[in-house]
Amino acid sequence: MDTIFSKIISKEIPADIIYEDELSLVFKDIQPQAPTHLLIIPKKPIPKLSDATSEDQALLGHLMLVAGEISRTLELDETFRLITNNGANAGQSVFHLHLHLLSGRPLAWPPG
């Protein structure tokens, strides 16, 4: 499945990439909802979280560890929110699994 995120992974489309390893990529969201709004994506194309399988368990854990590493690197004072939208009715607009990392302002609850 060809998405804007797969084109960012292949470097066909530029992005403000702040982290990359063999499994994942982190870049700034082009429509930020907070002073810090990053997208953490796996390089493996998984359309949405509910499409992940037990084979993806280590990769999903890796994405969480990347979020923690990025929060420490950017000195977010241990204050951030991770959001994953699953499906169009949940607000997912790009069908490539991604985590939104938001920080830098008070975040209300409940969201949505």
CORBELRA-V734072 format. One line per field, one symbol per residue. burial: + if it has 9 or more other ideal C-beta (glycine too) atoms within 8 Angstrom, else -. A space follows every 10 residues. Layout:
burial=???
This chain:
burial=--+-+++++- ------+-+- ---++++++- -+-+-+++++ ++---+-+-- -+---+--++ -+++-++-++ +----+---+ -+-+------ -+---+++++ +++------- --
